Amino acid sequence: MRLLHTMLRVGDLQRSIDFYTQVLGMKLLRTSENTEYKYSLAFVGYGNNPDHAEIELTYNHGTSSYDMGTAFGHIALGVPDAYAACEKIKASGGNVTREAGPVKGGTTVIAFVTDPDGYKIELIERKEGVGGGGLR
């Protein structure tokens, strides 16, 4: 078994595609439209399955926002330099909600950003083995 994708419901598909591609440096991998059942999908990521997990952005036609549940935590991305990634994200119009710095009680450098729908994305500084990320 392996992780294939994470699905996020979004209120504006193009806004979310723009965030994940322009701010986080992912690629738009594919889209699909289901007019009969009134939803649209966009898959984004740093590479395609099966080599990379993807994020499925799901837009249910006519729904512009969702209530954030308390069970979902965040998506984590490995970055070679969390400080530089935060600067790049801010310069691209992204919302850094926790500046880069050591995690409480440890030495790993992390940061948090929030996407346009309020989903949290953790940036974890990993000098080695980041692999294909767009936040260089």
N, CA, C and O atoms as a GROMACS GRO file, in nm:
protein
  544
    1MET      N    1   0.083  -0.118   0.000
    1MET     CA    2   0.000   0.000   0.000
    1MET      C    3   0.088   0.125   0.000
    1MET      O    4   0.203   0.122   0.045
    2ARG      N    5   0.032   0.233  -0.053
    2ARG     CA    6   0.102   0.362  -0.051
    2ARG      C    7   0.000   0.473  -0.056
    2ARG      O    8  -0.112   0.454  -0.100
    3LEU      N    9   0.040   0.590  -0.009
    3LEU     CA   10  -0.046   0.707  -0.012
    3LEU      C   11  -0.056   0.758  -0.155
    3LEU      O   12   0.046   0.782  -0.219
    4LEU      N   13  -0.179   0.774  -0.207
    4LEU     CA   14  -0.200   0.821  -0.343
    4LEU      C   15  -0.228   0.971  -0.347
    4LEU      O   16  -0.163   1.046  -0.419
    5HIS      N   17  -0.326   1.014  -0.268
    5HIS     CA   18  -0.358   1.156  -0.266
    5HIS      C   19  -0.435   1.193  -0.140
    5HIS      O   20  -0.488   1.108  -0.069
    6THR      N   21  -0.438   1.324  -0.115
    6THR     CA   22  -0.520   1.382  -0.009
    6THR      C   23  -0.623   1.470  -0.078
    6THR      O   24  -0.588   1.549  -0.166
    7MET      N   25  -0.751   1.459  -0.040
    7MET     CA   26  -0.856   1.538  -0.103
    7MET      C   27  -0.895   1.653  -0.012
    7MET      O   28  -0.919   1.633   0.107
    8LEU      N   29  -0.900   1.773  -0.069
    8LEU     CA   30  -0.945   1.892   0.002
    8LEU      C   31  -1.063   1.952  -0.073
    8LEU      O   32  -1.055   1.970  -0.195
    9ARG      N   33  -1.171   1.983  -0.003
    9ARG     CA   34  -1.284   2.053  -0.065
    9ARG      C   35  -1.253   2.202  -0.064
    9ARG      O   36  -1.214   2.258   0.039
   10VAL      N   37  -1.270   2.266  -0.178
   10VAL     CA   38  -1.233   2.407  -0.192
   10VAL      C   39  -1.351   2.490  -0.240
   10VAL      O   40  -1.440   2.438  -0.308
   11GLY      N   41  -1.352   2.617  -0.206
   11GLY     CA   42  -1.462   2.706  -0.242
   11GLY      C   43  -1.446   2.774  -0.377
   11GLY      O   44  -1.544   2.822  -0.433
   12ASP      N   45  -1.326   2.778  -0.431
   12ASP     CA   46  -1.299   2.840  -0.561
   12ASP      C   47  -1.183   2.763  -0.622
   12ASP      O   48  -1.068   2.777  -0.578
   13LEU      N   49  -1.212   2.681  -0.722
   13LEU     CA   50  -1.112   2.590  -0.777
   13LEU      C   51  -0.992   2.664  -0.835
   13LEU      O   52  -0.878   2.626  -0.809
   14GLN      N   53  -1.015   2.768  -0.914
   14GLN     CA   54  -0.903   2.839  -0.975
   14GLN      C   55  -0.816   2.908  -0.870
   14GLN      O   56  -0.694   2.908  -0.882
   15ARG      N   57  -0.878   2.965  -0.770
   15ARG     CA   58  -0.802   3.029  -0.661
   15ARG      C   59  -0.710   2.927  -0.593
   15ARG      O   60  -0.595   2.957  -0.563
   16SER      N   61  -0.762   2.807  -0.570
   16SER     CA   62  -0.682   2.703  -0.507
   16SER      C   63  -0.572   2.652  -0.599
   16SER      O   64  -0.459   2.630  -0.555
   17ILE      N   65  -0.603   2.633  -0.726
   17ILE     CA   66  -0.500   2.592  -0.822
   17ILE      C   67  -0.388   2.696  -0.824
   17ILE      O   68  -0.270   2.661  -0.822
   18ASP      N   69  -0.425   2.824  -0.827
   18ASP     CA   70  -0.326   2.931  -0.828
   18ASP      C   71  -0.238   2.925  -0.703
   18ASP      O   72  -0.116   2.940  -0.713
   19PHE      N   73  -0.298   2.904  -0.587
   19PHE     CA   74  -0.220   2.898  -0.463
   19PHE      C   75  -0.120   2.782  -0.468
   19PHE      O   76  -0.001   2.802  -0.444
   20TYR      N   77  -0.168   2.664  -0.499
   20TYR     CA   78  -0.080   2.547  -0.493
   20TYR      C   79   0.026   2.549  -0.604
   20TYR      O   80   0.136   2.496  -0.584
   21THR      N   81  -0.004   2.608  -0.718
   21THR     CA   82   0.096   2.613  -0.826
   21THR      C   83   0.185   2.736  -0.816
   21THR      O   84   0.307   2.724  -0.830
   22GLN      N   85   0.129   2.852  -0.794
   22GLN     CA   86   0.207   2.976  -0.795
   22GLN      C   87   0.276   3.006  -0.662
   22GLN      O   88   0.387   3.059  -0.661
   23VAL      N   89   0.211   2.973  -0.551
   23VAL     CA   90   0.269   3.003  -0.420
   23VAL      C   91   0.355   2.887  -0.369
   23VAL      O   92   0.464   2.909  -0.317
   24LEU      N   93   0.306   2.762  -0.383
   24LEU     CA   94   0.380   2.647  -0.333
   24LEU      C   95   0.462   2.575  -0.440
   24LEU      O   96   0.534   2.480  -0.409
   25GLY      N   97   0.451   2.618  -0.566
   25GLY     CA   98   0.536   2.562  -0.671
   25GLY      C   99   0.499   2.423  -0.720
   25GLY      O  100   0.581   2.357  -0.784
   26MET      N  101   0.377   2.379  -0.693
   26MET     CA  102   0.332   2.249  -0.745
   26MET      C  103   0.294   2.264  -0.892
   26MET      O  104   0.286   2.375  -0.944
   27LYS      N  105   0.271   2.150  -0.956
   27LYS     CA  106   0.225   2.149  -1.094
   27LYS      C  107   0.078   2.109  -1.097
   27LYS      O  108   0.034   2.027  -1.016
   28LEU      N  109   0.003   2.167  -1.190
   28LEU     CA  110  -0.132   2.119  -1.214
   28LEU      C  111  -0.117   1.993  -1.298
   28LEU      O  112  -0.072   1.999  -1.412
   29LEU      N  113  -0.154   1.879  -1.242
   29LEU     CA  114  -0.130   1.750  -1.306
   29LEU      C  115  -0.243   1.709  -1.400
   29LEU      O  116  -0.218   1.656  -1.508
   30ARG      N  117  -0.366   1.732  -1.358
   30ARG     CA  118  -0.480   1.698  -1.443
   30ARG      C  119  -0.607   1.756  -1.380
   30ARG      O  120  -0.611   1.784  -1.260
   31THR      N  121  -0.710   1.772  -1.463
   31THR     CA  122  -0.840   1.819  -1.416
   31THR      C  123  -0.948   1.730  -1.475
   31THR      O  124  -0.927   1.662  -1.576
   32SER      N  125  -1.063   1.732  -1.411
   32SER     CA  126  -1.179   1.664  -1.468
   32SER      C  127  -1.304   1.737  -1.423
   32SER      O  128  -1.308   1.800  -1.317
   33GLU      N  129  -1.406   1.728  -1.505
   33GLU     CA  130  -1.532   1.797  -1.482
   33GLU      C  131  -1.643   1.693  -1.485
   33GLU      O  132  -1.648   1.610  -1.576
   34ASN      N  133  -1.731   1.697  -1.386
   34ASN     CA  134  -1.847   1.608  -1.385
   34ASN      C  135  -1.971   1.696  -1.372
   34ASN      O  136  -2.017   1.725  -1.262
   35THR      N  137  -2.024   1.737  -1.486
   35THR     CA  138  -2.139   1.828  -1.486
   35THR      C  139  -2.265   1.761  -1.433
   35THR      O  140  -2.348   1.825  -1.368
   36GLU      N  141  -2.281   1.632  -1.460
   36GLU     CA  142  -2.401   1.562  -1.414
   36GLU      C  143  -2.410   1.564  -1.261
   36GLU      O  144  -2.518   1.586  -1.206
   37TYR      N  145  -2.298   1.542  -1.194
   37TYR     CA  146  -2.298   1.539  -1.048
   37TYR      C  147  -2.246   1.668  -0.985
   37TYR      O  148  -2.228   1.676  -0.864
   38LYS      N  149  -2.221   1.769  -1.068
   38LYS     CA  150  -2.190   1.905  -1.026
   38LYS      C  151  -2.065   1.916  -0.938
   38LYS      O  152  -2.068   1.974  -0.830
   39TYR      N  153  -1.956   1.859  -0.988
   39TYR     CA  154  -1.828   1.882  -0.920
   39TYR      C  155  -1.715   1.885  -1.023
   39TYR      O  156  -1.726   1.831  -1.133
   40SER      N  157  -1.606   1.950  -0.983
   40SER     CA  158  -1.486   1.960  -1.065
   40SER      C  159  -1.367   1.920  -0.980
   40SER      O  160  -1.364   1.946  -0.859
   41LEU      N  161  -1.269   1.857  -1.042
   41LEU     CA  162  -1.149   1.813  -0.972
   41LEU      C  163  -1.025   1.870  -1.038
   41LEU      O  164  -1.020   1.887  -1.160
   42ALA      N  165  -0.926   1.897  -0.956
   42ALA     CA  166  -0.793   1.933  -1.005
   42ALA      C  167  -0.692   1.862  -0.916
   42ALA      O  168  -0.702   1.867  -0.794
   43PHE      N  169  -0.596   1.796  -0.978
   43PHE     CA  170  -0.491   1.728  -0.903
   43PHE      C  171  -0.363   1.808  -0.917
   43PHE      O  172  -0.322   1.843  -1.028
   44VAL      N  173  -0.300   1.838  -0.804
   44VAL     CA  174  -0.175   1.913  -0.803
   44VAL      C  175  -0.071   1.834  -0.725
   44VAL      O  176  -0.104   1.749  -0.642
   45GLY      N  177   0.055   1.863  -0.753
   45GLY     CA  178   0.163   1.797  -0.680
   45GLY      C  179   0.297   1.831  -0.740
   45GLY      O  180   0.307   1.908  -0.836
   46TYR      N  181   0.401   1.774  -0.682
   46TYR     CA  182   0.536   1.797  -0.730
   46TYR      C  183   0.577   1.692  -0.833
   46TYR      O  184   0.688   1.697  -0.887
   47GLY      N  185   0.491   1.598  -0.859
   47GLY     CA  186   0.511   1.493  -0.957
   47GLY      C  187   0.390   1.403  -0.957
   47GLY      O  188   0.304   1.414  -0.869
   48ASN      N  189   0.382   1.315  -1.054
   48ASN     CA  190   0.265   1.228  -1.070
   48ASN      C  191   0.278   1.099  -0.991
   48ASN      O  192   0.388   1.054  -0.959
   49ASN      N  193   0.163   1.040  -0.961
   49ASN     CA  194   0.159   0.904  -0.910
   49ASN      C  195   0.217   0.814  -1.017
   49ASN      O  196   0.200   0.845  -1.135
   50PRO      N  197   0.284   0.707  -0.987
   50PRO     CA  198   0.299   0.652  -0.852
   50PRO      C  199   0.421   0.703  -0.776
   50PRO      O  200   0.441   0.664  -0.661
   51ASP      N  201   0.503   0.787  -0.837
   51ASP     CA  202   0.625   0.833  -0.770
   51ASP      C  203   0.600   0.937  -0.662
   51ASP      O  204   0.680   0.948  -0.568
   52HIS      N  205   0.493   1.013  -0.671
   52HIS     CA  206   0.463   1.120  -0.576
   52HIS      C  207   0.316   1.115  -0.538
   52HIS      O  208   0.230   1.083  -0.620
   53ALA      N  209   0.288   1.148  -0.413
   53ALA     CA  210   0.149   1.165  -0.371
   53ALA      C  211   0.098   1.298  -0.426
   53ALA      O  212   0.178   1.389  -0.452
   54GLU      N  213  -0.031   1.310  -0.443
   54GLU     CA  214  -0.092   1.429  -0.502
   54GLU      C  215  -0.196   1.487  -0.406
   54GLU      O  216  -0.237   1.422  -0.310
   55ILE      N  217  -0.239   1.609  -0.434
   55ILE     CA  218  -0.352   1.670  -0.364
   55ILE      C  219  -0.465   1.683  -0.464
   55ILE      O  220  -0.448   1.740  -0.572
   56GLU      N  221  -0.580   1.630  -0.427
   56GLU     CA  222  -0.701   1.641  -0.509
   56GLU      C  223  -0.783   1.757  -0.455
   56GLU      O  224  -0.832   1.754  -0.343
   57LEU      N  225  -0.798   1.861  -0.537
   57LEU     CA  226  -0.881   1.975  -0.502
   57LEU      C  227  -1.019   1.950  -0.560
   57LEU      O  228  -1.034   1.936  -0.682
   58THR      N  229  -1.120   1.945  -0.474
   58THR     CA  230  -1.256   1.914  -0.517
   58THR      C  231  -1.344   2.038  -0.499
   58THR      O  232  -1.356   2.091  -0.388
   59TYR      N  233  -1.404   2.082  -0.608
   59TYR     CA  234  -1.497   2.194  -0.604
   59TYR      C  235  -1.637   2.140  -0.631
   59TYR      O  236  -1.665   2.090  -0.740
   60ASN      N  237  -1.725   2.151  -0.532
   60ASN     CA  238  -1.866   2.115  -0.548
   60ASN      C  239  -1.938   2.240  -0.594
   60ASN      O  240  -1.946   2.339  -0.520
   61HIS      N  241  -1.992   2.237  -0.715
   61HIS     CA  242  -2.053   2.354  -0.777
   61HIS      C  243  -2.155   2.418  -0.682
   61HIS      O  244  -2.241   2.350  -0.627
   62GLY      N  245  -2.141   2.549  -0.664
   62GLY     CA  246  -2.234   2.624  -0.582
   62GLY      C  247  -2.196   2.633  -0.435
   62GLY      O  248  -2.264   2.701  -0.358
   63THR      N  249  -2.088   2.567  -0.394
   63THR     CA  250  -2.044   2.574  -0.255
   63THR      C  251  -1.918   2.657  -0.248
   63THR      O  252  -1.814   2.618  -0.303
   64SER      N  253  -1.924   2.772  -0.181
   64SER     CA  254  -1.809   2.861  -0.180
   64SER      C  255  -1.723   2.852  -0.055
   64SER      O  256  -1.615   2.910  -0.050
   65SER      N  257  -1.770   2.780   0.048
   65SER     CA  258  -1.688   2.766   0.168
   65SER      C  259  -1.734   2.644   0.248
   65SER      O  260  -1.846   2.595   0.230
   66TYR      N  261  -1.647   2.598   0.336
   66TYR     CA  262  -1.675   2.484   0.423
   66TYR      C  263  -1.636   2.520   0.565
   66TYR      O  264  -1.548   2.603   0.586
   67ASP      N  265  -1.702   2.457   0.661
   67ASP     CA  266  -1.662   2.470   0.800
   67ASP      C  267  -1.541   2.383   0.823
   67ASP      O  268  -1.538   2.266   0.782
   68MET      N  269  -1.439   2.438   0.889
   68MET     CA  270  -1.320   2.360   0.920
   68MET      C  271  -1.352   2.266   1.035
   68MET      O  272  -1.400   2.309   1.140
   69GLY      N  273  -1.327   2.139   1.015
   69GLY     CA  274  -1.345   2.042   1.123
   69GLY      C  275  -1.226   2.046   1.217
   69GLY      O  276  -1.122   2.103   1.185
   70THR      N  277  -1.242   1.987   1.332
   70THR     CA  278  -1.133   1.987   1.429
   70THR      C  279  -1.046   1.861   1.420
   70THR      O  280  -0.945   1.851   1.490
   71ALA      N  281  -1.083   1.766   1.337
   71ALA     CA  282  -1.005   1.643   1.326
   71ALA      C  283  -0.886   1.658   1.232
   71ALA      O  284  -0.779   1.602   1.258
   72PHE      N  285  -0.902   1.732   1.123
   72PHE     CA  286  -0.793   1.750   1.026
   72PHE      C  287  -0.687   1.842   1.085
   72PHE      O  288  -0.720   1.945   1.144
   73GLY      N  289  -0.560   1.805   1.070
   73GLY     CA  290  -0.452   1.887   1.122
   73GLY      C  291  -0.387   1.970   1.015
   73GLY      O  292  -0.408   2.091   1.007
   74HIS      N  293  -0.305   1.905   0.930
   74HIS     CA  294  -0.233   1.977   0.827
   74HIS      C  295  -0.172   1.881   0.726
   74HIS      O  296  -0.167   1.760   0.747
   75ILE      N  297  -0.125   1.939   0.617
   75ILE     CA  298  -0.044   1.869   0.519
   75ILE      C  299   0.099   1.914   0.545
   75ILE      O  300   0.121   2.032   0.575
   76ALA      N  301   0.196   1.826   0.535
   76ALA     CA  302   0.336   1.863   0.558
   76ALA      C  303   0.416   1.852   0.429
   76ALA      O  304   0.403   1.756   0.353
   77LEU      N  305   0.499   1.954   0.406
   77LEU     CA  306   0.589   1.956   0.290
   77LEU      C  307   0.733   1.968   0.341
   77LEU      O  308   0.761   2.048   0.430
   78GLY      N  309   0.823   1.888   0.283
   78GLY     CA  310   0.964   1.901   0.314
   78GLY      C  311   1.024   2.011   0.229
   78GLY      O  312   0.999   2.018   0.109
   79VAL      N  313   1.103   2.098   0.291
   79VAL     CA  314   1.170   2.208   0.220
   79VAL      C  315   1.316   2.212   0.265
   79VAL      O  316   1.347   2.179   0.379
   80PRO      N  317   1.406   2.253   0.176
   80PRO     CA  318   1.548   2.259   0.215
   80PRO      C  319   1.580   2.376   0.308
   80PRO      O  320   1.678   2.369   0.382
   81ASP      N  321   1.500   2.483   0.305
   81ASP     CA  322   1.525   2.602   0.388
   81ASP      C  323   1.390   2.665   0.421
   81ASP      O  324   1.331   2.733   0.337
   82ALA      N  325   1.342   2.644   0.542
   82ALA     CA  326   1.209   2.693   0.582
   82ALA      C  327   1.204   2.845   0.584
   82ALA      O  328   1.101   2.904   0.552
   83TYR      N  329   1.314   2.910   0.623
   83TYR     CA  330   1.317   3.056   0.627
   83TYR      C  331   1.300   3.114   0.486
   83TYR      O  332   1.220   3.205   0.465
   84ALA      N  333   1.377   3.060   0.391
   84ALA     CA  334   1.368   3.107   0.252
   84ALA      C  335   1.232   3.074   0.192
   84ALA      O  336   1.176   3.154   0.116
   85ALA      N  337   1.177   2.956   0.226
   85ALA     CA  338   1.045   2.918   0.174
   85ALA      C  339   0.939   3.017   0.222
   85ALA      O  340   0.851   3.054   0.145
   86CYS      N  341   0.946   3.059   0.349
   86CYS     CA  342   0.849   3.156   0.401
   86CYS      C  343   0.859   3.288   0.327
   86CYS      O  344   0.757   3.348   0.293
   87GLU      N  345   0.979   3.334   0.302
   87GLU     CA  346   0.997   3.460   0.228
   87GLU      C  347   0.939   3.450   0.088
   87GLU      O  348   0.873   3.542   0.040
   88LYS      N  349   0.964   3.337   0.021
   88LYS     CA  350   0.912   3.317  -0.114
   88LYS      C  351   0.760   3.312  -0.113
   88LYS      O  352   0.695   3.369  -0.201
   89ILE      N  353   0.703   3.244  -0.016
   89ILE     CA  354   0.557   3.232  -0.004
   89ILE      C  355   0.495   3.369   0.019
   89ILE      O  356   0.396   3.403  -0.045
   90LYS      N  357   0.552   3.448   0.109
   90LYS     CA  358   0.500   3.583   0.135
   90LYS      C  359   0.512   3.670   0.011
   90LYS      O  360   0.421   3.747  -0.019
   91ALA      N  361   0.623   3.660  -0.060
   91ALA     CA  362   0.643   3.740  -0.182
   91ALA      C  363   0.544   3.702  -0.291
   91ALA      O  364   0.512   3.783  -0.378
   92SER      N  365   0.494   3.577  -0.287
   92SER     CA  366   0.396   3.529  -0.384
   92SER      C  367   0.253   3.554  -0.340
   92SER      O  368   0.159   3.513  -0.408
   93GLY      N  369   0.235   3.621  -0.226
   93GLY     CA  370   0.100   3.652  -0.178
   93GLY      C  371   0.044   3.549  -0.082
   93GLY      O  372  -0.073   3.558  -0.045
   94GLY      N  373   0.124   3.452  -0.040
   94GLY     CA  374   0.078   3.350   0.052
   94GLY      C  375   0.074   3.399   0.195
   94GLY      O  376   0.136   3.500   0.228
   95ASN      N  377   0.001   3.327   0.280
   95ASN     CA  378  -0.021   3.365   0.419
   95ASN      C  379   0.061   3.275   0.512
   95ASN      O  380   0.024   3.161   0.537
   96VAL      N  381   0.173   3.327   0.563
   96VAL     CA  382   0.254   3.255   0.660
   96VAL      C  383   0.194   3.281   0.798
   96VAL      O  384   0.188   3.395   0.843
   97THR      N  385   0.149   3.175   0.864
   97THR     CA  386   0.081   3.190   0.992
   97THR      C  387   0.170   3.156   1.110
   97THR      O  388   0.136   3.186   1.225
   98ARG      N  389   0.283   3.092   1.085
   98ARG     CA  390   0.384   3.066   1.187
   98ARG      C  391   0.518   3.076   1.116
   98ARG      O  392   0.550   2.994   1.031
   99GLU      N  393   0.596   3.177   1.152
   99GLU     CA  394   0.725   3.198   1.088
   99GLU      C  395   0.818   3.080   1.116
   99GLU      O  396   0.800   3.007   1.214
  100ALA      N  397   0.916   3.063   1.031
  100ALA     CA  398   1.013   2.955   1.047
  100ALA      C  399   1.089   2.969   1.178
  100ALA      O  400   1.128   3.078   1.218
  101GLY      N  401   1.110   2.856   1.243
  101GLY     CA  402   1.186   2.851   1.367
  101GLY      C  403   1.179   2.711   1.424
  101GLY      O  404   1.102   2.628   1.375
  102PRO      N  405   1.257   2.684   1.526
  102PRO     CA  406   1.258   2.549   1.585
  102PRO      C  407   1.122   2.511   1.645
  102PRO      O  408   1.053   2.595   1.702
  103VAL      N  409   1.088   2.386   1.630
  103VAL     CA  410   0.966   2.333   1.690
  103VAL      C  411   0.982   2.339   1.842
  103VAL      O  412   1.093   2.325   1.893
  104LYS      N  413   0.873   2.360   1.914
  104LYS     CA  414   0.880   2.366   2.060
  104LYS      C  415   0.940   2.237   2.115
  104LYS      O  416   0.894   2.127   2.083
  105GLY      N  417   1.042   2.252   2.196
  105GLY     CA  418   1.104   2.136   2.260
  105GLY      C  419   1.198   2.058   2.169
  105GLY      O  420   1.240   1.948   2.204
  106GLY      N  421   1.234   2.115   2.052
  106GLY     CA  422   1.322   2.042   1.961
  106GLY      C  423   1.407   2.137   1.878
  106GLY      O  424   1.413   2.257   1.905
  107THR      N  425   1.471   2.081   1.779
  107THR     CA  426   1.560   2.161   1.694
  107THR      C  427   1.516   2.166   1.548
  107THR      O  428   1.569   2.245   1.471
  108THR      N  429   1.420   2.082   1.509
  108THR     CA  430   1.372   2.082   1.371
  108THR      C  431   1.306   2.215   1.340
  108THR      O  432   1.221   2.262   1.416
  109VAL      N  433   1.344   2.276   1.230
  109VAL     CA  434   1.287   2.405   1.190
  109VAL      C  435   1.160   2.381   1.111
  109VAL      O  436   1.160   2.307   1.012
  110ILE      N  437   1.051   2.444   1.155
  110ILE     CA  438   0.922   2.430   1.089
  110ILE      C  439   0.861   2.569   1.068
  110ILE      O  440   0.908   2.667   1.125
  111ALA      N  441   0.758   2.574   0.986
  111ALA     CA  442   0.676   2.694   0.966
  111ALA      C  443   0.539   2.646   0.924
  111ALA      O  444   0.521   2.530   0.888
  112PHE      N  445   0.440   2.735   0.929
  112PHE     CA  446   0.307   2.702   0.881
  112PHE      C  447   0.257   2.811   0.788
  112PHE      O  448   0.279   2.930   0.810
  113VAL      N  449   0.189   2.768   0.683
  113VAL     CA  450   0.118   2.859   0.593
  113VAL      C  451  -0.026   2.810   0.587
  113VAL      O  452  -0.056   2.694   0.619
  114THR      N  453  -0.116   2.898   0.544
  114THR     CA  454  -0.256   2.863   0.531
  114THR      C  455  -0.299   2.889   0.388
  114THR      O  456  -0.269   2.995   0.332
  115ASP      N  457  -0.370   2.793   0.329
  115ASP     CA  458  -0.416   2.811   0.191
  115ASP      C  459  -0.542   2.899   0.190
  115ASP      O  460  -0.593   2.933   0.297
  116PRO      N  461  -0.592   2.936   0.072
  116PRO     CA  462  -0.708   3.026   0.066
  116PRO      C  463  -0.835   2.975   0.132
  116PRO      O  464  -0.923   3.054   0.166
  117ASP      N  465  -0.846   2.843   0.152
  117ASP     CA  466  -0.964   2.787   0.216
  117ASP      C  467  -0.943   2.762   0.365
  117ASP      O  468  -1.032   2.711   0.433
  118GLY      N  469  -0.825   2.797   0.417
  118GLY     CA  470  -0.798   2.782   0.559
  118GLY      C  471  -0.725   2.655   0.597
  118GLY      O  472  -0.701   2.632   0.716
  119TYR      N  473  -0.687   2.570   0.501
  119TYR     CA  474  -0.613   2.448   0.533
  119TYR      C  475  -0.470   2.484   0.571
  119TYR      O  476  -0.407   2.569   0.508
  120LYS      N  477  -0.419   2.418   0.675
  120LYS     CA  478  -0.284   2.443   0.722
  120LYS      C  479  -0.184   2.353   0.650
  120LYS      O  480  -0.209   2.235   0.626
  121ILE      N  481  -0.070   2.413   0.618
  121ILE     CA  482   0.038   2.341   0.552
  121ILE      C  483   0.164   2.366   0.633
  121ILE      O  484   0.207   2.480   0.649
  122GLU      N  485   0.222   2.258   0.683
  122GLU     CA  486   0.346   2.270   0.760
  122GLU      C  487   0.464   2.255   0.667
  122GLU      O  488   0.467   2.167   0.581
  123LEU      N  489   0.562   2.341   0.684
  123LEU     CA  490   0.689   2.331   0.612
  123LEU      C  491   0.791   2.276   0.710
  123LEU      O  492   0.811   2.334   0.817
  124ILE      N  493   0.854   2.167   0.676
  124ILE     CA  494   0.953   2.104   0.763
  124ILE      C  495   1.088   2.111   0.692
  124ILE      O  496   1.104   2.058   0.582
  125GLU      N  497   1.183   2.176   0.756
  125GLU     CA  498   1.315   2.190   0.695
  125GLU      C  499   1.388   2.056   0.698
  125GLU      O  500   1.410   1.996   0.804
  126ARG      N  501   1.424   2.011   0.578
  126ARG     CA  502   1.496   1.884   0.562
  126ARG      C  503   1.607   1.909   0.460
  126ARG      O  504   1.581   1.919   0.340
  127LYS      N  505   1.728   1.920   0.509
  127LYS     CA  506   1.841   1.950   0.421
  127LYS      C  507   1.866   1.838   0.320
  127LYS      O  508   1.905   1.863   0.206
  128GLU      N  509   1.843   1.717   0.362
  128GLU     CA  510   1.867   1.600   0.276
  128GLU      C  511   1.735   1.537   0.236
  128GLU      O  512   1.642   1.531   0.317
  129GLY      N  513   1.724   1.490   0.115
  129GLY     CA  514   1.611   1.409   0.073
  129GLY      C  515   1.480   1.479   0.062
  129GLY      O  516   1.375   1.417   0.082
  130VAL      N  517   1.480   1.609   0.031
  130VAL     CA  518   1.353   1.680   0.016
  130VAL      C  519   1.280   1.625  -0.105
  130VAL      O  520   1.161   1.594  -0.096
  131GLY      N  521   1.347   1.611  -0.216
  131GLY     CA  522   1.292   1.544  -0.333
  131GLY      C  523   1.181   1.615  -0.406
  131GLY      O  524   1.064   1.597  -0.373
  132GLY      N  525   1.216   1.695  -0.506
  132GLY     CA  526   1.120   1.744  -0.603
  132GLY      C  527   1.030   1.858  -0.560
  132GLY      O  528   0.943   1.898  -0.637
  133GLY      N  529   1.047   1.911  -0.440
  133GLY     CA  530   0.962   2.019  -0.394
  133GLY      C  531   0.984   2.147  -0.474
  133GLY      O  532   1.093   2.169  -0.527
  134GLY      N  533   0.882   2.230  -0.482
  134GLY     CA  534   0.891   2.353  -0.559
  134GLY      C  535   0.933   2.474  -0.478
  134GLY      O  536   0.941   2.584  -0.533
  135LEU      N  537   0.960   2.458  -0.350
  135LEU     CA  538   0.990   2.574  -0.265
  135LEU      C  539   1.140   2.584  -0.241
  135LEU      O  540   1.184   2.589  -0.127
  136ARG      N  541   1.216   2.588  -0.346
  136ARG     CA  542   1.362   2.597  -0.331
  136ARG      C  543   1.408   2.739  -0.339
  136ARG      O  544   1.528   2.765  -0.329
   0.00000   0.00000   0.00000
